[in-house]
Amino acid sequence: MEAPAPTTPAIGFPTDGRCNYFVEKKKRFCRMVVAAGKRFCGEHAGSAEEENARKRILCPLDPKHTVYEDQLAKHLKKCNSREKPKPDFFIQDINAGLKDETEILEQLVPLSSLSEEQLETLIKKLRKASEGLNSTHEDHIMSHPALHDALNDPRNGDCAVKHLKQQMLKTFTSSW
């Protein structure tokens, strides 16, 4: 039986339409596509001796790629690594917590360290603050006729009945 033909070219010959730069670390030629009439891709054109007229520099936003020095301004406007504008609703560090926790920690005092007089004052402040709140909450277990058939169906097991009741309560409490 014959051995299959090699799919990759030999090390000494770059593929047509591909970069002619030999990557020493990988022991092969670069596989990037080149522009018409060029021998090197955009990444290796700076190291090629044929294009010394234009100098390539590292992108200041992302040094993982290079750009022609004379096209830097244009590139900075469209580079994918540029800082995107933040939406109107964005607030920096909104969930970061307290900036200076040391000030707050000094103010925190355990209730056990308060004197009886300070404790009574605190209780009075809390009662005064909660006076305007509607703190009376009554539990209302509501039901809907559409669920009675499903709840009373003997084919539904305990687990199904439990979930039906939870969904019923969830529906009524969210509509308040």
TACORSUL-V463090 format. One record per pair of residues at least 12 apart in sequence whose ideal C-beta (glycine too) atoms are under 10 Angstrom apart, sorted by the first residue. I is the first residue (numbers start at 1). J is the second residue. Records with the same first field share a line. If there is no record, write none. Layout:
I: J  J
This chain:
8: 28  29  31
9: 28  29
11: 27  28  29
12: 29
13: 29
14: 28  29  30  31  34  39
15: 29  30  31  33
16: 34
17: 33  34  36
18: 30  31  32  33  34  39  40  41
19: 31  32  33  34  38  39  40  41  42  43  44  45  48
20: 34  38  39  40  41  44  48  50
21: 34  39  40  41  43  44  45  47  48
22: 44
23: 44
29: 44
30: 43  44
32: 44
38: 50  51
39: 51
42: 56  65  66  67  68
43: 56  65  66
44: 56  66
45: 66  68
46: 66  67  68  69
47: 66
51: 68
53: 70
54: 68  69  70  71
55: 68  69  70
56: 68  69  71
57: 69  70  72  75
59: 72  75  76  79  81  82
60: 72  75  76  79  81
61: 75  76  79  80  81  82  83
62: 79  80  81  82
63: 81
64: 81
65: 79  80  81
67: 79
139: 169  173
140: 169  172  173  176
141: 165  168  169  172
142: 168  169  171  172  173  175
143: 165  168  169  172
144: 168  171  172
146: 168
147: 164  165  167  168  171
150: 164  168
151: 164  165  168
